[in-house]
Each structure stands twice: as structure tokens, then as C-alpha cells.
């Protein structure tokens, strides 16, 4: 997890008796716990190394906090409150992913009536669906490559179908704002980000941002903001190389 809810009232009521160093040790241990999503090592030396406790008093503070706020287990020092928050976040990510998969799942009749598409587009569509089913707890936001939508001149083939900009756009925008909000970004700021991306990449094609948002909603990246910006930049660059638009790179 790259962020976690911090309930100030609960924390203060449980830690008022801690010394300055003990409080710092506890906060750092929680940071390590949430970012790694696994117990703190049982060996004190390893635990101190993770939180940069170098002095004798700092190491004593780490030991005190582990004994008081963590429970010793065969896997390491566990914190049940943190485990509950991690499980809640995983459940939320799973629900968002399920909603995204359901949204893009077409009825069988519609698929049967759909016109023939280039083979490479079908393969990429299957790959995208597979990627949506694999959500690591804290992935590094790396946009999934998408196929170029242009076809070499003179081939006579129709270009792959791009996402249509219709009523589903509103649902996508809401999902993107919800995803960003779930990662701690205020709603006004999330809407502003989507609006800025739409404005910056308007000349590259109206579906640039729509495609990036669709990928973010399906993949649920740990850093949705970075994912969206990188995906838009990459898609616009591909569009420019293909000569589909007279595009000037947008400054992010």
C-alpha cells in the first residue's frame, strides 16, 4: 500500500504515554508494515534496520513498541489493526476490478454479430482481460502497451476499432474519479486532473484519455495519477509516430 488511513483520535488515545522516540519508532514500523504488507521481522536487528534505528535508545524504543503494539507470530511481528486495513483495501480493489470487468464484458449475442476485426486486435483484447485479473498489492505503475490504431497506407485493411466516445464516457470518468479518490486525491483535484489531460491531448485524439482511463479502471494501478499521465503521453506519442494526427506533445 502506498497510503493508509490514519485515524488521529484512535492513535493519540493509544499512544499518549509513549516517549518521543517510541512514537517515532511506532510510526516508522507502521509505514514499513503497510508498504510491505507483511509482518515485521522477529529479529530485533532486522526490525531496527528497516526503520533506521541506529542508536541504543532508538533500538530500545523499537523493542518497546513491538512488545506493546504488535503480536509475535511464527511469520513475524503482526499488527491486527494494520492487517484489517490492508484486507479492506484489497477487498476494495477487488470490487473495483470486478466492476470494471463486468462493464467491459459484452453480451454473447453482440460478440457474435460484431464485424471481423484484425487478429492482433483480438489477441490484445484477450491479453487486456487477463491483465485485469492479476492485481498485485502494490504494483509499480507501468502502463500496459496497447496496439497502434493505424494501418500502413495501401494495405486496404480497416483500422482496429478504438473505444467509442459515447455514454460510456461518463461512466469511465466517474470510475476514474472514484479510483483517484480511493487513493487519497480529493474529488475536485481528481476532476481537474482528468479535465487537464482531456485538454492537453485533445489534438491527439478524443479517445486518448478515454483509452488511458479505461486501462486504469481495469488494472487498478497503485498510483493511478502517474499511470494516467504516462499512458496518455505514450498513446499520443504512438499516434504521432503513426501520422494519425498533427500533434504537439502536451506538457504535463
Helices and strands as residue ranges (DSSP letters): H 8-15, H 20-36, H 44-50, H 56-69, E 71-73, E 76-78, H 80-104, H 108-113, H 119-132, H 168-182, H 187-200, G 202-204, H 207-219, H 224-242
